[in-house]
Amino acid sequence: MFNIDNILRKNIKELVPYSSARNEFKGEASVFLDANENSYGSPLNHNYNRYPDPLQWKVKNRLAEIKGVPGKNIFLGNGSDEAIDILFRAFCNPGVDNVITLPPTYGMYEVSANINDIEVRKVPLRPDYQLNMEAIAEAIDEHTRIIFICSPNNPTGNSIDRQDIETILANFNGLVVIDEAYINYSRQKTFIQELTEYSNLVILQTLSKAWGLAGLRVGMAFASEEIIEIFNKVKPPYNINEASQELALEALQNVDQINNWIKETVAEREKLIAELAQISSVLKIYPSDANFILVKTSNPKGIYNHLVNLGIIVRDRSKVELCEGCLRITIGTPQENIELLNALKSFQESDKI
């Protein structure tokens, strides 16, 4: 049975968080002389001289409407990377505890673990890029605090079998973190609706992908109110700046625009897959539920360098376990995809010479 007190670090249980001026004040005011700000304004067309809402309630309330989950179950971070780092700092004792990752997967889980001196136990996916349930069970011990599951997975693009994830959620007494950065492009539904069923569930999403706000660095975590309170306890007081809050809130009014872009991206993904299948240097295209595809090629390094010379940048994943020979290609605009295909065809022709 999951109990947050069994995995929460002692120093975090006893932590008295920093209390900012904006945290202490509730209500309306016209004169702010509490936070040592510049009372005259900012040397910009818009004033940013006041500290932002430390808990970003306007953005959270809008997200609550879109996601169908109460604002009290939402944490906003400086990218999803901040949420990942807080998970280590709050729930994992350095040099003692461990986490499980499922490579090939998003690299920041391991980087953040290394920064925080937490052991990473890697359980590779099966060749079909699904979970090796027996190996995961064998890797778990009394000091395993978190299992990271990226679905749709990066860099493979596929969604992880939902029943396998539910089995882990029901049987693991630590946190199960499902990274849904690419969920908007997936045929599989989000796990957000399962928050009330699993007290050990944490879901990561982002405004960087489908919402087109990578430059603002706004990530989301969805979890029980108890876990969200821990996030808010550990985070810096003003972790999301005012400009990012304002622009994120503005973007969140444009759901129809985002849905149209998602539909177009998925349609372009299927067109690109069909066209790539006709190119002889492409050996395999893996199924994708994301806005990218993993492509196995006969000459990944040569193709990568050829594309770079033409000003086209893809990601070389050929040295990653289970991705040997593969390039990861983001779905571009129709014109960008045509340029990519033409470049690949020109490599194919030069390869024959």
Secondary structure, 3 states (H helix, E strand, C coil): CCCHHHCCCHHHHCCCCCCCHHHHCCCCCCCCCCCCCCCCCCCCCCCCCCCCCCCCHHHHHHHHHHHCCCHHHEEEECCHHHHHHHHHHHHCCCCCCEEEECCCCCCHHHHHHHHCCCEEEECCCCCCCCCCHHHHHHHCCCCEEEEEEECCCCCCCCCCCHHHHHHHHHHCCCEEEEECCCHHHCCCCCCHHHCCCCCCEEEEEECCCCCCCHHHCCEEEECCHHHHHHHHHHCCCCCCCHHHHHHHHHHCCCHHHHHHHHHHHHHHHHHHHHHHCCCCCEEEECCCCCCEEEEEECCHHHHHHHHHHCCCCCEECCCCCCCCCEEEEECCCHHHHHHHHHHHHHHHHHHHC
